[in-house]
Amino acid sequence: MIKLPILQKDYKVLFETTLEPASSVVDKLLRKEEIGKAEIKNIKGRINKVSVGEPYYENVYSRLTGEKQKIPHEIKQMMDNYDFHFISLCCSFLPDRNCKFIWARFGVEFNAVSKEASKSLKEKPIAYDMSPDEVLSRIVYKDYVSLSPELKLELFPIKTGMKVGKAATQKKFIIHEPQIFAFGLRTPSIAWEFRDTSEKGIWGNKRDLLLIVKTPKNSKVKGRFIFGVEVEVSVGMGRLVSIPYRRKKDKVIDTEYDLSN
């Protein structure tokens, strides 16, 4: 079992984008006369942002050989044809005033590019393991993750009674708030879903979204990020309307980003 660092202590932005309300849903509400043109203007004027932080990554085999550790049997079985990468991601949600994110999805679609020819490969990378998988209550972990011989990511909880309220103190730990659900294990398209609770909304940085990615030998992992959110918008007179928001079709979010070297 080896320890891998969690180095995303400072949030450095890879890109930031503004989401837009789903026009089909807004038009449907207008046709049903559930909202008026002034309220639509109010909804469309809201600026709800999401961003992705710079990823941290390591080649698992290089890390093991560099530390002169035993190569797990799982890697030995596949190392002639595949590489394994540890990737740590983070994203951030920034709702506008009088808006509340009640549901959000942060996804990644993987692609493999040959290091030699810089061409996309037919075989896609897959998420060999993901963490967190499911979070139903607030959990505080130690600030490192271990990789088992079966290539499973393992976090180690600490006593929940510890005081980690201040930002400076929180940086010493991995903290996952409810509710988080992962899906896409062993596939080239993965996502985490975040849902609000009565105690905790969806805003701010969502750190330490961890992956072991299996990719064809001598290839780089590329990723295209996908966002979707549902926003509860105040349209005046105490009225709240829930609207799904989607990513804009722009160069920033449609770009494939490097997730390994």
DRENPA-3360 file (N, C-alpha, C; in nm, 2 decimals, always signed):
BEGIN
1 = MIKLPILQ = +0.08/-0.12/+0.00/+0.00/+0.00/+0.00/+0.09/+0.12/+0.00 ~ +0.06/+0.22/-0.09/+0.14/+0.34/-0.10/+0.05/+0.46/-0.07 ~ +0.12/+0.57/-0.01/+0.05/+0.69/+0.01/+0.07/+0.79/-0.11 ~ -0.04/+0.85/-0.14/-0.04/+0.95/-0.25/-0.08/+1.09/-0.19 ~ -0.01/+1.19/-0.23/-0.04/+1.33/-0.17/-0.17/+1.38/-0.22 ~ -0.23/+1.47/-0.14/-0.34/+1.55/-0.18/-0.29/+1.69/-0.18 ~ -0.25/+1.74/-0.30/-0.18/+1.87/-0.31/-0.27/+1.99/-0.35 ~ -0.40/+1.97/-0.37/-0.48/+2.08/-0.41/-0.52/+2.17/-0.29;
9 = KDYKVLFE = -0.42/+2.23/-0.23/-0.45/+2.31/-0.12/-0.49/+2.46/-0.16 ~ -0.44/+2.50/-0.27/-0.47/+2.63/-0.32/-0.55/+2.61/-0.45 ~ -0.66/+2.68/-0.47/-0.75/+2.66/-0.58/-0.70/+2.75/-0.70 ~ -0.63/+2.69/-0.79/-0.58/+2.76/-0.91/-0.68/+2.72/-1.03 ~ -0.73/+2.82/-1.09/-0.84/+2.80/-1.19/-0.78/+2.76/-1.32 ~ -0.83/+2.64/-1.37/-0.80/+2.60/-1.51/-0.89/+2.68/-1.61 ~ -1.02/+2.68/-1.58/-1.11/+2.77/-1.65/-1.23/+2.80/-1.57 ~ -1.30/+2.90/-1.61/-1.43/+2.95/-1.55/-1.53/+2.98/-1.66;
17 = TTLEPASS = -1.66/+2.94/-1.64/-1.76/+2.97/-1.73/-1.89/+3.00/-1.67 ~ -1.98/+3.07/-1.74/-2.11/+3.10/-1.69/-2.21/+3.01/-1.75 ~ -2.30/+2.95/-1.67/-2.40/+2.86/-1.72/-2.52/+2.94/-1.77 ~ -2.60/+2.88/-1.85/-2.72/+2.95/-1.90/-2.85/+2.86/-1.88 ~ -2.96/+2.93/-1.85/-3.08/+2.85/-1.83/-3.12/+2.77/-1.95 ~ -3.18/+2.65/-1.93/-3.23/+2.57/-2.05/-3.34/+2.64/-2.11 ~ -3.33/+2.68/-2.24/-3.43/+2.76/-2.30/-3.56/+2.68/-2.32 ~ -3.55/+2.55/-2.34/-3.67/+2.47/-2.36/-3.76/+2.47/-2.23;
25 = VVDKLLRK = -3.70/+2.47/-2.12/-3.77/+2.47/-1.99/-3.84/+2.61/-1.97 ~ -3.76/+2.72/-2.00/-3.81/+2.85/-1.98/-3.93/+2.88/-2.07 ~ -3.91/+2.83/-2.20/-4.02/+2.85/-2.30/-4.15/+2.78/-2.26 ~ -4.13/+2.66/-2.20/-4.24/+2.58/-2.15/-4.32/+2.65/-2.04 ~ -4.24/+2.71/-1.95/-4.30/+2.78/-1.84/-4.38/+2.91/-1.89 ~ -4.32/+2.97/-1.99/-4.39/+3.09/-2.05/-4.52/+3.05/-2.12 ~ -4.52/+2.94/-2.19/-4.64/+2.89/-2.26/-4.75/+2.86/-2.16 ~ -4.71/+2.80/-2.05/-4.81/+2.77/-1.95/-4.85/+2.89/-1.86;
33 = EEIGKAEI = -4.79/+3.00/-1.89/-4.81/+3.12/-1.82/-4.78/+3.11/-1.67 ~ -4.68/+3.02/-1.64/-4.64/+3.01/-1.50/-4.54/+3.12/-1.46 ~ -4.48/+3.18/-1.56/-4.39/+3.30/-1.54/-4.42/+3.39/-1.66 ~ -4.39/+3.52/-1.63/-4.40/+3.63/-1.73/-4.27/+3.67/-1.79 ~ -4.28/+3.76/-1.89/-4.16/+3.80/-1.96/-4.06/+3.87/-1.87 ~ -4.11/+3.95/-1.78/-4.03/+4.02/-1.68/-3.95/+3.92/-1.60 ~ -4.02/+3.81/-1.56/-3.95/+3.71/-1.47/-3.85/+3.63/-1.56 ~ -3.88/+3.61/-1.69/-3.78/+3.54/-1.77/-3.65/+3.63/-1.78;
41 = KNIKGRIN = -3.67/+3.76/-1.80/-3.56/+3.85/-1.80/-3.48/+3.85/-1.68 ~ -3.55/+3.83/-1.56/-3.48/+3.82/-1.43/-3.40/+3.69/-1.43 ~ -3.46/+3.58/-1.48/-3.39/+3.45/-1.48/-3.26/+3.46/-1.57 ~ -3.28/+3.51/-1.69/-3.17/+3.51/-1.78/-3.06/+3.61/-1.75 ~ -3.10/+3.70/-1.66/-3.00/+3.80/-1.62/-2.91/+3.75/-1.50 ~ -2.94/+3.64/-1.45/-2.86/+3.58/-1.34/-2.73/+3.52/-1.39 ~ -2.62/+3.55/-1.32/-2.49/+3.50/-1.36/-2.45/+3.39/-1.26 ~ -2.47/+3.27/-1.30/-2.43/+3.15/-1.22/-2.31/+3.09/-1.28;
49 = KVSVGEPY = -2.20/+3.08/-1.20/-2.07/+3.04/-1.26/-2.02/+2.91/-1.20 ~ -1.94/+2.84/-1.28/-1.87/+2.72/-1.24/-1.73/+2.73/-1.29 ~ -1.64/+2.66/-1.22/-1.50/+2.66/-1.26/-1.44/+2.53/-1.23 ~ -1.33/+2.50/-1.29/-1.25/+2.38/-1.27/-1.11/+2.42/-1.23 ~ -1.06/+2.36/-1.12/-0.92/+2.39/-1.08/-0.82/+2.31/-1.16 ~ -0.70/+2.35/-1.15/-0.59/+2.28/-1.22/-0.58/+2.14/-1.16 ~ -0.57/+2.03/-1.24/-0.56/+1.90/-1.18/-0.42/+1.87/-1.13 ~ -0.42/+1.77/-1.04/-0.29/+1.72/-1.00/-0.28/+1.57/-1.05;
57 = YENVYSRL = -0.17/+1.53/-1.10/-0.16/+1.39/-1.15/-0.02/+1.33/-1.13 ~ -0.02/+1.20/-1.12/+0.10/+1.12/-1.11/+0.08/+0.99/-1.19 ~ +0.19/+0.95/-1.25/+0.19/+0.81/-1.31/+0.22/+0.72/-1.20 ~ +0.13/+0.63/-1.17/+0.14/+0.54/-1.06/+0.26/+0.45/-1.06 ~ +0.29/+0.40/-1.18/+0.41/+0.31/-1.20/+0.54/+0.39/-1.17 ~ +0.55/+0.51/-1.22/+0.67/+0.59/-1.20/+0.68/+0.63/-1.05 ~ +0.57/+0.65/-0.98/+0.58/+0.68/-0.84/+0.63/+0.56/-0.76 ~ +0.58/+0.44/-0.80/+0.62/+0.32/-0.73/+0.77/+0.29/-0.75;
65 = TGEKQKIP = +0.81/+0.30/-0.87/+0.95/+0.27/-0.90/+1.05/+0.37/-0.84 ~ +1.00/+0.50/-0.84/+1.08/+0.61/-0.78/+1.10/+0.59/-0.63 ~ +1.00/+0.53/-0.57/+1.02/+0.51/-0.42/+1.06/+0.36/-0.39 ~ +1.10/+0.29/-0.50/+1.15/+0.15/-0.48/+1.05/+0.06/-0.41 ~ +0.92/+0.08/-0.44/+0.82/+0.00/-0.38/+0.78/-0.11/-0.47 ~ +0.72/-0.22/-0.41/+0.68/-0.33/-0.48/+0.56/-0.30/-0.58 ~ +0.57/-0.35/-0.70/+0.47/-0.32/-0.80/+0.35/-0.41/-0.77 ~ +0.23/-0.36/-0.75/+0.12/-0.45/-0.72/+0.09/-0.55/-0.84;
73 = HEIKQMMD = +0.04/-0.66/-0.80/+0.01/-0.76/-0.90/-0.08/-0.71/-1.01 ~ -0.18/-0.63/-0.98/-0.28/-0.58/-1.07/-0.20/-0.50/-1.18 ~ -0.10/-0.42/-1.14/-0.03/-0.34/-1.24/+0.06/-0.43/-1.32 ~ +0.13/-0.53/-1.26/+0.22/-0.62/-1.33/+0.15/-0.69/-1.44 ~ +0.02/-0.73/-1.42/-0.06/-0.80/-1.51/-0.08/-0.72/-1.64 ~ -0.09/-0.59/-1.63/-0.13/-0.50/-1.74/-0.03/-0.40/-1.79 ~ +0.09/-0.39/-1.72/+0.18/-0.28/-1.74/+0.24/-0.28/-1.88 ~ +0.24/-0.40/-1.95/+0.29/-0.40/-2.09/+0.20/-0.32/-2.19;
81 = NYDFHFIS = +0.07/-0.31/-2.15/-0.03/-0.25/-2.24/-0.09/-0.13/-2.19 ~ -0.08/-0.10/-2.06/-0.15/+0.01/-2.00/-0.07/+0.09/-1.90 ~ -0.11/+0.21/-1.88/-0.05/+0.30/-1.77/-0.17/+0.33/-1.68 ~ -0.13/+0.36/-1.55/-0.23/+0.40/-1.45/-0.19/+0.54/-1.39 ~ -0.28/+0.63/-1.39/-0.26/+0.76/-1.34/-0.35/+0.79/-1.22 ~ -0.29/+0.86/-1.12/-0.36/+0.91/-1.01/-0.39/+1.06/-1.05 ~ -0.52/+1.09/-1.05/-0.56/+1.23/-1.08/-0.65/+1.28/-0.97 ~ -0.62/+1.40/-0.93/-0.70/+1.47/-0.83/-0.76/+1.60/-0.89;
89 = LCCSFLPD = -0.90/+1.61/-0.89/-0.97/+1.72/-0.95/-1.04/+1.80/-0.85 ~ -1.07/+1.92/-0.88/-1.16/+2.01/-0.80/-1.24/+2.10/-0.89 ~ -1.36/+2.13/-0.84/-1.45/+2.22/-0.92/-1.51/+2.32/-0.82 ~ -1.57/+2.43/-0.87/-1.63/+2.53/-0.78/-1.76/+2.58/-0.84 ~ -1.85/+2.61/-0.75/-1.98/+2.66/-0.79/-2.01/+2.79/-0.72 ~ -2.05/+2.89/-0.80/-2.07/+3.03/-0.75/-2.21/+3.07/-0.80 ~ -2.31/+3.06/-0.72/-2.45/+3.11/-0.75/-2.46/+3.26/-0.74 ~ -2.54/+3.32/-0.83/-2.57/+3.46/-0.82/-2.65/+3.49/-0.70;
97 = RNCKFIWA = -2.66/+3.62/-0.67/-2.75/+3.67/-0.56/-2.89/+3.62/-0.59 ~ -2.96/+3.58/-0.48/-3.10/+3.53/-0.49/-3.11/+3.40/-0.58 ~ -3.00/+3.33/-0.59/-3.00/+3.20/-0.66/-2.94/+3.10/-0.56 ~ -2.99/+2.97/-0.58/-2.94/+2.86/-0.49/-2.92/+2.74/-0.58 ~ -2.80/+2.68/-0.58/-2.78/+2.56/-0.65/-2.84/+2.44/-0.57 ~ -2.94/+2.37/-0.62/-3.00/+2.26/-0.54/-2.95/+2.13/-0.60 ~ -2.89/+2.13/-0.71/-2.84/+2.00/-0.77/-2.73/+2.04/-0.87 ~ -2.62/+1.96/-0.87/-2.51/+1.99/-0.97/-2.45/+1.86/-1.01;
105 = RFGVEFNA = -2.40/+1.86/-1.13/-2.33/+1.75/-1.18/-2.20/+1.80/-1.24 ~ -2.09/+1.74/-1.20/-1.95/+1.77/-1.26/-1.90/+1.64/-1.32 ~ -1.88/+1.64/-1.45/-1.84/+1.52/-1.52/-1.72/+1.54/-1.61 ~ -1.66/+1.43/-1.65/-1.54/+1.43/-1.73/-1.55/+1.32/-1.84 ~ -1.53/+1.35/-1.96/-1.52/+1.25/-2.07/-1.38/+1.24/-2.11 ~ -1.33/+1.11/-2.09/-1.18/+1.09/-2.12/-1.15/+1.06/-2.26 ~ -1.03/+1.09/-2.30/-0.98/+1.06/-2.43/-0.83/+1.03/-2.41 ~ -0.78/+0.94/-2.50/-0.64/+0.91/-2.49/-0.57/+0.96/-2.62;
113 = VSKEASKS = -0.45/+1.02/-2.60/-0.38/+1.07/-2.72/-0.24/+1.01/-2.71 ~ -0.20/+0.96/-2.82/-0.06/+0.90/-2.83/+0.04/+1.01/-2.81 ~ +0.14/+0.97/-2.72/+0.25/+1.07/-2.69/+0.34/+1.09/-2.81 ~ +0.35/+0.99/-2.90/+0.44/+0.99/-3.01/+0.38/+1.07/-3.13 ~ +0.26/+1.03/-3.16/+0.20/+1.09/-3.28/+0.10/+1.20/-3.25 ~ +0.07/+1.22/-3.12/-0.03/+1.32/-3.08/-0.17/+1.30/-3.15 ~ -0.21/+1.18/-3.17/-0.33/+1.15/-3.23/-0.42/+1.07/-3.13 ~ -0.55/+1.10/-3.14/-0.65/+1.03/-3.05/-0.65/+0.88/-3.08;
121 = LKEKPIAY = -0.65/+0.81/-2.97/-0.66/+0.66/-2.99/-0.80/+0.61/-2.98 ~ -0.82/+0.50/-3.05/-0.96/+0.44/-3.05/-1.00/+0.39/-2.91 ~ -0.90/+0.33/-2.84/-0.93/+0.29/-2.70/-0.93/+0.40/-2.60 ~ -1.04/+0.42/-2.53/-1.05/+0.53/-2.44/-1.00/+0.49/-2.30 ~ -0.95/+0.59/-2.22/-0.92/+0.56/-2.08/-1.04/+0.53/-2.01 ~ -1.03/+0.46/-1.89/-1.14/+0.43/-1.81/-1.11/+0.47/-1.66 ~ -1.21/+0.50/-1.59/-1.19/+0.53/-1.44/-1.18/+0.39/-1.37 ~ -1.06/+0.36/-1.33/-1.04/+0.23/-1.26/-1.09/+0.23/-1.12;
129 = DMSPDEVL = -1.08/+0.35/-1.06/-1.14/+0.37/-0.93/-1.17/+0.52/-0.91 ~ -1.27/+0.55/-0.82/-1.32/+0.68/-0.80/-1.34/+0.70/-0.65 ~ -1.31/+0.83/-0.60/-1.34/+0.86/-0.46/-1.37/+1.01/-0.46 ~ -1.47/+1.06/-0.38/-1.56/+0.97/-0.30/-1.67/+0.90/-0.39 ~ -1.72/+0.79/-0.34/-1.82/+0.72/-0.42/-1.96/+0.76/-0.37 ~ -1.98/+0.77/-0.24/-2.11/+0.81/-0.19/-2.08/+0.87/-0.05 ~ -2.13/+0.99/-0.04/-2.12/+1.07/+0.09/-2.26/+1.11/+0.14 ~ -2.30/+1.05/+0.25/-2.44/+1.08/+0.30/-2.43/+1.16/+0.43;
137 = SRIVYKDY = -2.31/+1.18/+0.49/-2.30/+1.26/+0.60/-2.16/+1.33/+0.60 ~ -2.14/+1.43/+0.67/-2.01/+1.50/+0.67/-1.90/+1.41/+0.72 ~ -1.79/+1.40/+0.64/-1.68/+1.31/+0.68/-1.55/+1.39/+0.67 ~ -1.47/+1.38/+0.77/-1.33/+1.44/+0.76/-1.23/+1.33/+0.76 ~ -1.14/+1.34/+0.66/-1.04/+1.24/+0.64/-0.90/+1.30/+0.66 ~ -0.80/+1.21/+0.68/-0.66/+1.25/+0.68/-0.62/+1.31/+0.55 ~ -0.51/+1.38/+0.54/-0.48/+1.46/+0.42/-0.39/+1.38/+0.32 ~ -0.42/+1.25/+0.31/-0.35/+1.17/+0.21/-0.45/+1.05/+0.17;
145 = VSLSPELK = -0.42/+0.99/+0.06/-0.50/+0.88/+0.01/-0.40/+0.76/-0.01 ~ -0.44/+0.64/+0.02/-0.36/+0.52/+0.00/-0.41/+0.45/-0.12 ~ -0.32/+0.38/-0.19/-0.35/+0.30/-0.30/-0.32/+0.15/-0.27 ~ -0.43/+0.07/-0.26/-0.41/-0.07/-0.23/-0.35/-0.15/-0.34 ~ -0.30/-0.27/-0.32/-0.25/-0.36/-0.42/-0.35/-0.38/-0.53 ~ -0.48/-0.37/-0.50/-0.59/-0.39/-0.60/-0.62/-0.26/-0.67 ~ -0.54/-0.15/-0.65/-0.56/-0.02/-0.71/-0.69/+0.04/-0.67 ~ -0.72/+0.03/-0.54/-0.83/+0.09/-0.48/-0.79/+0.21/-0.40;
153 = LELFPIKT = -0.86/+0.33/-0.42/-0.83/+0.45/-0.34/-0.89/+0.43/-0.20 ~ -0.81/+0.46/-0.10/-0.86/+0.44/+0.04/-0.82/+0.57/+0.12 ~ -0.93/+0.63/+0.17/-0.92/+0.74/+0.26/-0.94/+0.70/+0.40 ~ -0.89/+0.77/+0.50/-0.89/+0.73/+0.64/-0.96/+0.84/+0.72 ~ -1.08/+0.81/+0.77/-1.16/+0.90/+0.85/-1.09/+0.93/+0.98 ~ -1.11/+1.05/+1.03/-1.07/+1.09/+1.16/-1.19/+1.12/+1.25 ~ -1.16/+1.15/+1.38/-1.27/+1.17/+1.47/-1.36/+1.29/+1.43 ~ -1.49/+1.27/+1.42/-1.57/+1.38/+1.37/-1.59/+1.49/+1.47;
161 = GMKVGKAA = -1.54/+1.47/+1.59/-1.55/+1.57/+1.69/-1.44/+1.68/+1.68 ~ -1.35/+1.66/+1.60/-1.24/+1.75/+1.58/-1.29/+1.88/+1.53 ~ -1.24/+1.99/+1.58/-1.28/+2.12/+1.53/-1.20/+2.16/+1.40 ~ -1.27/+2.17/+1.29/-1.21/+2.20/+1.16/-1.29/+2.32/+1.10 ~ -1.34/+2.41/+1.17/-1.42/+2.51/+1.12/-1.35/+2.62/+1.04 ~ -1.23/+2.66/+1.09/-1.15/+2.77/+1.03/-1.09/+2.72/+0.90 ~ -1.08/+2.81/+0.80/-1.02/+2.78/+0.67/-0.88/+2.72/+0.68 ~ -0.80/+2.79/+0.77/-0.66/+2.74/+0.79/-0.65/+2.60/+0.84;
169 = TQKKFIIH = -0.75/+2.57/+0.93/-0.75/+2.43/+0.99/-0.80/+2.33/+0.88 ~ -0.90/+2.37/+0.81/-0.96/+2.28/+0.71/-0.86/+2.24/+0.60 ~ -0.76/+2.32/+0.57/-0.66/+2.28/+0.47/-0.58/+2.16/+0.52 ~ -0.58/+2.12/+0.64/-0.50/+2.01/+0.69/-0.58/+1.88/+0.67 ~ -0.70/+1.89/+0.62/-0.78/+1.77/+0.61/-0.85/+1.76/+0.48 ~ -0.91/+1.64/+0.45/-1.00/+1.63/+0.33/-1.14/+1.62/+0.39 ~ -1.22/+1.71/+0.35/-1.36/+1.72/+0.41/-1.46/+1.70/+0.29 ~ -1.55/+1.60/+0.31/-1.66/+1.58/+0.21/-1.79/+1.61/+0.28;
177 = EPQIFAFG = -1.87/+1.70/+0.22/-2.00/+1.73/+0.27/-2.11/+1.65/+0.19 ~ -2.22/+1.63/+0.26/-2.33/+1.56/+0.19/-2.39/+1.66/+0.09 ~ -2.46/+1.61/-0.01/-2.46/+1.47/-0.05/-2.38/+1.46/-0.18 ~ -2.30/+1.36/-0.20/-2.22/+1.34/-0.32/-2.24/+1.19/-0.36 ~ -2.26/+1.18/-0.49/-2.27/+1.05/-0.55/-2.19/+1.04/-0.68 ~ -2.12/+0.93/-0.69/-2.03/+0.91/-0.81/-2.09/+0.81/-0.90 ~ -2.07/+0.82/-1.03/-2.10/+0.71/-1.12/-2.01/+0.71/-1.25 ~ -2.01/+0.60/-1.31/-1.92/+0.59/-1.43/-1.80/+0.50/-1.41;
185 = LRTPSIAW = -1.79/+0.43/-1.30/-1.67/+0.35/-1.27/-1.65/+0.25/-1.38 ~ -1.52/+0.23/-1.42/-1.48/+0.15/-1.53/-1.53/+0.19/-1.66 ~ -1.56/+0.31/-1.68/-1.61/+0.37/-1.81/-1.53/+0.49/-1.84 ~ -1.53/+0.54/-1.97/-1.46/+0.66/-2.01/-1.53/+0.79/-1.98 ~ -1.65/+0.78/-1.92/-1.73/+0.90/-1.89/-1.78/+0.89/-1.75 ~ -1.73/+0.98/-1.66/-1.76/+0.97/-1.52/-1.82/+1.11/-1.47 ~ -1.88/+1.10/-1.35/-1.94/+1.22/-1.30/-1.96/+1.21/-1.15 ~ -1.96/+1.32/-1.08/-2.00/+1.33/-0.94/-2.13/+1.42/-0.94;
193 = EFRDTSEK = -2.23/+1.38/-0.86/-2.34/+1.46/-0.84/-2.34/+1.52/-0.70 ~ -2.38/+1.64/-0.69/-2.39/+1.71/-0.56/-2.54/+1.75/-0.54 ~ -2.59/+1.72/-0.42/-2.73/+1.76/-0.39/-2.73/+1.84/-0.26 ~ -2.81/+1.95/-0.25/-2.82/+2.03/-0.13/-2.89/+1.95/-0.02 ~ -2.87/+1.99/+0.10/-2.94/+1.94/+0.21/-2.99/+2.06/+0.30 ~ -3.07/+2.03/+0.40/-3.12/+2.14/+0.48/-3.01/+2.21/+0.56 ~ -2.90/+2.13/+0.58/-2.78/+2.19/+0.65/-2.68/+2.26/+0.56 ~ -2.67/+2.21/+0.43/-2.56/+2.25/+0.35/-2.61/+2.27/+0.20;
201 = GIWGNKRD = -2.58/+2.39/+0.15/-2.61/+2.41/+0.00/-2.49/+2.37/-0.08 ~ -2.51/+2.40/-0.21/-2.40/+2.37/-0.31/-2.33/+2.50/-0.35 ~ -2.22/+2.53/-0.30/-2.14/+2.65/-0.34/-2.00/+2.63/-0.30 ~ -1.91/+2.71/-0.35/-1.77/+2.70/-0.31/-1.70/+2.59/-0.38 ~ -1.58/+2.57/-0.33/-1.49/+2.47/-0.39/-1.52/+2.33/-0.34 ~ -1.53/+2.24/-0.44/-1.54/+2.09/-0.41/-1.41/+2.02/-0.45 ~ -1.33/+2.00/-0.35/-1.19/+1.96/-0.37/-1.19/+1.80/-0.36 ~ -1.07/+1.75/-0.40/-1.03/+1.62/-0.37/-1.13/+1.51/-0.43;
209 = LLLIVKTP = -1.16/+1.53/-0.56/-1.23/+1.43/-0.64/-1.13/+1.35/-0.71 ~ -1.11/+1.23/-0.66/-0.99/+1.15/-0.69/-1.02/+1.03/-0.79 ~ -0.93/+1.00/-0.87/-0.94/+0.90/-0.97/-0.81/+0.82/-0.99 ~ -0.83/+0.69/-1.02/-0.72/+0.61/-1.08/-0.77/+0.59/-1.22 ~ -0.69/+0.63/-1.32/-0.74/+0.62/-1.46/-0.64/+0.53/-1.53 ~ -0.70/+0.43/-1.60/-0.63/+0.33/-1.68/-0.63/+0.38/-1.82 ~ -0.52/+0.39/-1.88/-0.51/+0.44/-2.02/-0.41/+0.36/-2.10 ~ -0.43/+0.35/-2.24/-0.33/+0.27/-2.32/-0.19/+0.32/-2.30;
217 = KNSKVKGR = -0.10/+0.22/-2.31/+0.04/+0.25/-2.28/+0.09/+0.36/-2.37 ~ +0.18/+0.45/-2.31/+0.24/+0.56/-2.38/+0.14/+0.66/-2.44 ~ +0.04/+0.69/-2.36/-0.06/+0.78/-2.41/-0.09/+0.89/-2.30 ~ -0.14/+1.00/-2.33/-0.18/+1.10/-2.24/-0.33/+1.10/-2.22 ~ -0.37/+1.13/-2.09/-0.51/+1.14/-2.06/-0.56/+1.28/-2.09 ~ -0.66/+1.29/-2.17/-0.73/+1.41/-2.20/-0.87/+1.41/-2.14 ~ -0.92/+1.53/-2.11/-1.06/+1.53/-2.05/-1.13/+1.65/-2.09 ~ -1.26/+1.63/-2.13/-1.35/+1.73/-2.16/-1.45/+1.74/-2.04;
225 = FIFGVEVE = -1.47/+1.86/-1.98/-1.55/+1.87/-1.86/-1.70/+1.91/-1.90 ~ -1.79/+1.85/-1.82/-1.93/+1.87/-1.84/-2.00/+1.91/-1.71 ~ -2.08/+2.02/-1.72/-2.15/+2.07/-1.61/-2.30/+2.07/-1.63 ~ -2.38/+2.05/-1.53/-2.52/+2.07/-1.53/-2.56/+2.11/-1.39 ~ -2.65/+2.20/-1.38/-2.70/+2.24/-1.24/-2.85/+2.27/-1.25 ~ -2.91/+2.26/-1.13/-3.05/+2.31/-1.12/-3.04/+2.42/-1.02 ~ -3.10/+2.53/-1.06/-3.09/+2.66/-0.98/-3.23/+2.70/-0.93 ~ -3.24/+2.72/-0.81/-3.36/+2.78/-0.75/-3.35/+2.93/-0.76;
233 = VSVGMGRL = -3.43/+3.00/-0.84/-3.42/+3.14/-0.86/-3.53/+3.22/-0.80 ~ -3.50/+3.32/-0.72/-3.60/+3.41/-0.67/-3.64/+3.51/-0.78 ~ -3.77/+3.51/-0.82/-3.82/+3.60/-0.93/-3.91/+3.71/-0.87 ~ -3.90/+3.73/-0.74/-3.98/+3.84/-0.69/-4.10/+3.80/-0.62 ~ -4.15/+3.88/-0.52/-4.27/+3.86/-0.45/-4.27/+3.73/-0.38 ~ -4.15/+3.68/-0.34/-4.14/+3.56/-0.26/-4.15/+3.43/-0.35 ~ -4.16/+3.45/-0.48/-4.17/+3.33/-0.57/-4.03/+3.27/-0.60 ~ -4.03/+3.14/-0.60/-3.91/+3.07/-0.63/-3.94/+2.97/-0.75;
241 = VSIPYRRK = -3.85/+2.98/-0.85/-3.86/+2.89/-0.96/-3.74/+2.81/-0.98 ~ -3.75/+2.68/-1.00/-3.63/+2.59/-1.02/-3.61/+2.57/-1.17 ~ -3.49/+2.61/-1.22/-3.46/+2.60/-1.36/-3.33/+2.52/-1.38 ~ -3.33/+2.43/-1.47/-3.20/+2.36/-1.50/-3.11/+2.46/-1.59 ~ -2.99/+2.46/-1.55/-2.89/+2.54/-1.63/-2.79/+2.45/-1.69 ~ -2.74/+2.49/-1.81/-2.65/+2.41/-1.89/-2.53/+2.49/-1.93 ~ -2.43/+2.42/-1.97/-2.31/+2.49/-2.01/-2.33/+2.56/-2.14 ~ -2.27/+2.67/-2.16/-2.27/+2.74/-2.29/-2.18/+2.67/-2.39;
249 = KDKVIDTE = -2.21/+2.67/-2.51/-2.13/+2.61/-2.61/-2.02/+2.72/-2.65 ~ -1.91/+2.71/-2.57/-1.80/+2.80/-2.60/-1.67/+2.73/-2.60 ~ -1.56/+2.79/-2.65/-1.43/+2.73/-2.66/-1.37/+2.69/-2.53 ~ -1.40/+2.76/-2.43/-1.34/+2.73/-2.30/-1.38/+2.60/-2.24 ~ -1.51/+2.57/-2.25/-1.56/+2.44/-2.18/-1.56/+2.33/-2.28 ~ -1.56/+2.36/-2.41/-1.56/+2.25/-2.51/-1.42/+2.20/-2.54 ~ -1.32/+2.26/-2.48/-1.18/+2.22/-2.50/-1.14/+2.09/-2.42 ~ -1.06/+2.01/-2.48/-1.00/+1.90/-2.41/-0.88/+1.94/-2.33;
257 = YDLSN = -0.87/+1.91/-2.20/-0.76/+1.95/-2.12/-0.67/+1.84/-2.08 ~ -0.54/+1.86/-2.06/-0.45/+1.76/-2.02/-0.48/+1.72/-1.88 ~ -0.49/+1.59/-1.86/-0.51/+1.53/-1.72/-0.39/+1.45/-1.68 ~ -0.29/+1.43/-1.77/-0.17/+1.36/-1.74/-0.06/+1.42/-1.83 ~ +0.07/+1.38/-1.81/+0.17/+1.43/-1.89/+0.23/+1.32/-1.98;
% end
